[in-house]
Amino acid sequence: MFPFDAPKKLRKLSERFIDNSSSIEKDVLLVLEHLWTLPYLFSPFNSEASTKSELHWKSYNNLFDYVSAGIQAVLPLERKAYSTGTIACNPEHFTHSGESEKWFFINGIATSPPVAILNCQELARVFHRSVHLIHTPTYGAVWDLVDSVTARTLRKDGLLSRPAYDLVKEALVTHDKVVLVGHSQGTIVASYIARKLLKDKKYSHLAPKLEIYCIAGVADSFRVDKGLSEEFKRGVPYVEHFVNTLDFFGRIGVLSHLDHTAGAVFSTDRKGHLLNDHYIPALERGEYCDQQSRLFKYVDGHTPSDTDFVHHIY
């Protein structure tokens, strides 16, 4: 089934575009301004031996997964989420010991199940933790871009955002800490989760338990609670952002909306948008933040202290 194939949905979508024409105009200008960085999205190719590149066939379990990942990225079909937090990626020699924290990962644009698992496995390896995958299915790159525009610019929350919020909300009730890592389009879902949690009168008191780490952020805003942030002397929920300055989506995303983005923004003069190929190695070495970010202090299974928060003006 082709997404948005119903005339009624197309009509509603058209109305949203008309009603938000000024916001779309701003985004178009941003795209034109930073278009020169578009060729860097997939480069450099397989530049780091320490991680499994999304573009290299040897990173996958078999050749079928590699070919399937490429086809799903371009073929416009409606697909279901591969994992709604049900699949957990574990590092080697990891044993469950009733952890008081729970980690989630929300993938980026045009990500098939094999790529999402590849990303999730690398995060589990780097941070030596069990990471639960909240998979955003791809409808093909073009329709994924439409989804991103409607979710970000038109504030139309996608079908995954509400279930993802419910997963995080439930985890906050049962755990002392919940860590959410979002990549690319996943940062838009993460911003929705933060916004929804702060508006939820029944669960907003759990916001201090939530930590959100945005990589290659496409979201144009991120909210924290001013009162709770002043009370805890750090952002609530706590947020950090990591972005390559030559990443096209990072440039039209977080780097162009710093005034509306809560949380410290760490950047480095690197190219590329892929999580494994272009972000994980530098994150693991602490290059974005001079090893000062809270996220870096989770590397290799370490745990930051209750005071290891980067202070940011909101």
C-alpha positions in Angstrom: 0.0 0.0 0.0 1.3 3.4 -0.9 1.5 5.9 2.0 -0.8 8.9 1.9 -2.8 7.2 -1.0 -6.2 8.2 0.3 -7.6 11.4 -1.2 -8.8 12.6 2.2 -5.3 12.3 3.7 -3.8 14.2 0.7 -6.4 16.9 1.1 -5.6 17.4 4.8 -1.9 17.4 4.1 -2.4 20.0 1.4 -4.4 22.2 3.9 -1.6 22.0 6.4 0.9 23.1 3.8 -1.2 26.1 2.9 -1.8 27.1 6.5 1.9 26.9 7.3 3.2 28.4 4.1 5.5 30.9 5.9 7.2 28.1 7.9 7.7 26.1 4.7 9.1 29.1 3.0 11.7 29.4 5.8 12.6 25.8 5.4 13.0 26.1 1.6 15.4 29.0 2.1 17.4 27.0 4.6 17.6 24.1 2.1 18.8 26.4 -0.7 21.3 28.0 1.6 22.9 24.8 2.7 22.4 22.7 -0.4 26.1 22.8 -1.2 26.7 20.3 1.7 24.3 17.7 0.3 27.0 15.7 -1.5 28.7 15.1 1.9 25.7 13.1 3.3 27.3 9.7 2.6 31.0 10.7 2.7 33.5 9.7 3.8 32.7 6.1 3.0 33.7 3.4 5.5 36.4 5.7 7.0 36.5 4.2 10.5 37.6 0.6 11.0 36.2 0.6 14.6 32.5 0.7 13.5 30.4 -1.2 11.0 29.6 1.1 8.1 26.0 1.3 6.9 27.2 1.4 3.3 29.5 -1.7 3.4 28.0 -5.1 2.6 30.3 -6.9 5.1 28.6 -5.0 8.0 25.4 -7.1 7.5 24.6 -10.7 8.4 24.2 -11.5 4.7 24.0 -10.0 1.2 20.2 -10.1 1.3 20.0 -7.7 4.2 22.4 -5.3 2.4 20.3 -5.3 -0.8 17.1 -5.1 1.1 18.3 -2.0 3.0 19.1 -0.3 -0.3 15.7 -1.2 -1.9 13.7 -0.1 1.1 15.5 3.3 1.2 14.3 4.2 -2.3 11.1 2.1 -2.9 8.0 4.0 -1.8 5.9 1.4 0.1 4.1 1.5 3.5 5.9 -0.7 6.0 5.4 -1.6 9.6 7.8 -0.9 12.5 10.2 -3.8 13.0 10.5 -3.1 16.7 8.4 -1.0 19.0 10.9 -1.2 21.9 10.6 -5.0 21.9 14.0 -5.8 20.4 17.0 -5.1 22.6 20.6 -5.1 21.2 23.1 -6.2 23.8 26.9 -5.8 23.8 29.2 -8.8 24.0 29.6 -10.4 27.5 26.6 -8.4 28.8 24.5 -9.9 31.6 21.2 -8.5 32.8 21.4 -7.6 36.4 18.1 -5.8 37.0 19.4 -2.4 35.9 17.6 0.6 37.2 18.0 2.4 33.9 16.5 1.7 30.4 17.9 2.8 27.1 16.0 3.4 23.8 17.2 4.2 20.3 15.0 5.9 17.6 16.5 5.7 14.1 16.7 8.2 11.4 15.4 8.7 7.9 15.2 5.9 5.3 16.3 3.2 7.8 15.3 -0.4 7.1 15.3 -3.0 9.8 18.8 -4.3 9.0 20.3 -0.7 9.2 18.3 0.1 12.4 19.7 -3.1 14.1 23.2 -2.2 12.8 22.9 1.2 14.5 21.4 -0.1 17.7 24.2 -2.8 18.0 26.9 -0.1 17.7 25.3 2.0 20.4 25.1 -1.1 22.6 28.8 -1.8 22.0 30.0 1.8 22.6 28.0 2.3 25.8 28.0 -1.4 26.9 24.3 -1.4 27.7 21.2 -3.1 26.5 19.6 -0.7 24.0 15.9 -1.1 23.0 15.1 -0.2 19.4 12.0 1.9 18.6 12.1 1.5 14.8 10.7 4.2 12.5 9.9 2.3 9.4 10.9 3.8 6.0 8.4 4.5 3.3 11.3 5.4 1.0 13.5 8.4 1.3 11.1 10.8 -0.5 8.0 10.0 1.7 10.2 10.0 4.7 11.2 13.5 3.9 7.5 14.5 3.6 6.9 12.8 7.0 9.8 14.8 8.5 8.4 18.1 7.1 4.9 17.4 8.4 6.2 16.4 11.8 8.7 19.3 12.1 7.4 22.3 10.2 3.7 21.5 10.3 3.7 20.0 13.8 1.8 17.0 12.7 3.0 14.2 14.9 3.6 10.9 13.1 2.0 7.6 13.8 5.1 6.4 15.7 5.4 9.4 18.0 2.5 8.6 20.2 3.4 4.9 20.7 7.0 6.0 21.3 5.9 8.4 24.0 3.9 5.7 25.7 6.9 3.4 25.8 9.1 6.1 27.3 6.4 7.1 29.8 6.0 3.5 31.0 9.7 3.1 31.4 9.9 6.3 33.5 7.4 4.8 35.9 9.4 1.6 36.4 13.0 2.8 36.2 15.1 5.3 38.0 16.5 6.6 34.7 15.5 6.5 31.0 18.0 7.3 28.3 16.7 8.1 24.8 19.1 8.4 21.8 17.7 9.8 18.6 19.4 10.0 15.2 18.3 12.3 12.4 14.5 12.0 12.0 14.5 10.3 15.4 15.3 13.6 17.0 12.0 15.0 15.8 10.2 12.1 17.6 12.4 12.8 20.7 11.4 16.4 20.7 7.7 15.4 20.6 8.3 13.0 23.5 9.8 15.8 25.6 7.0 18.2 24.7 4.3 15.7 25.4 5.8 14.6 28.7 6.0 18.2 30.0 2.3 18.7 29.1 1.2 15.5 30.7 -0.1 16.4 34.1 -0.1 12.8 35.3 3.5 12.1 34.3 5.4 15.4 34.0 6.9 14.9 37.5 8.9 12.0 36.0 10.7 14.4 33.5 13.9 14.6 35.7 14.4 10.9 35.1 14.7 11.4 31.3 17.9 12.0 29.4 17.7 12.7 25.7 20.7 12.6 23.3 20.2 13.9 19.8 22.6 13.0 17.0 22.5 14.8 13.6 19.4 16.6 14.9 16.8 17.6 12.3 14.3 19.0 14.9 13.8 22.8 14.8 13.1 23.2 18.5 13.5 21.4 21.8 11.7 22.2 25.0 12.6 21.8 28.6 10.7 22.8 31.7 12.0 26.2 33.0 10.7 25.7 36.6 12.1 22.1 36.9 15.3 23.1 35.3 15.8 25.9 37.8 14.9 23.5 40.7 17.4 20.8 39.6 20.0 23.3 38.3 20.1 21.5 34.9 17.8 20.9 32.0 14.7 18.9 32.7 14.5 16.7 30.8 18.2 16.7 30.2 19.2 17.1 26.6 22.5 17.1 24.6 23.0 17.5 20.9 25.9 16.3 18.7 26.2 17.4 15.1 28.7 17.5 12.2 29.0 21.0 10.9 29.1 19.7 7.3 26.0 17.5 7.7 23.3 18.9 5.5 20.5 17.8 7.8 22.3 19.1 10.9 22.8 22.5 9.2 19.1 22.9 8.4 18.2 21.4 11.7 19.7 22.1 15.1 22.5 24.4 13.8 19.9 26.8 12.2 17.7 26.8 15.3 20.0 27.3 18.2 17.8 29.9 19.7 14.9 27.4 20.0 17.0 24.5 21.2 17.4 23.6 24.8 20.5 21.7 25.8 24.2 21.9 25.0 25.1 21.6 21.3 28.4 19.9 20.6 29.8 20.1 17.1 32.9 19.2 15.1 34.1 20.0 11.6 33.2 16.6 10.1 31.2 15.5 7.1 28.4 12.9 6.8 25.0 12.1 8.2 25.2 8.3 8.8 25.2 7.3 12.5 27.8 4.5 12.4 30.0 5.8 9.6 30.1 9.5 10.6 29.1 9.9 14.2 29.8 6.9 16.4 33.6 6.9 16.2 33.9 10.6 17.2 31.3 10.1 20.0 33.2 7.2 21.3 36.4 9.2 21.4 34.7 12.3 22.9 35.8 14.5 20.0 32.5 16.6 20.0 32.8 17.7 23.5 36.4 17.4 24.6 35.2 14.4 26.6 33.0 16.7 28.8 29.5 15.7 27.8 27.4 13.5 30.0 26.8 11.1 27.1 30.6 10.5 26.8 30.7 9.5 30.4 28.5 6.5 29.6 31.1 5.1 27.1 32.5 1.6 27.9 29.8 1.0 30.5 30.8 3.9 32.8 28.2 5.8 34.7 28.3 9.6 35.2 27.7 11.0 38.6 24.5 12.9 39.7 26.4 16.1 39.2 27.9 15.3 35.7 25.5 17.5 33.8 26.6 20.2 31.3 25.0 23.5 32.4 23.1 25.4 29.7 21.2 28.6 29.6 17.5 28.0 28.7 
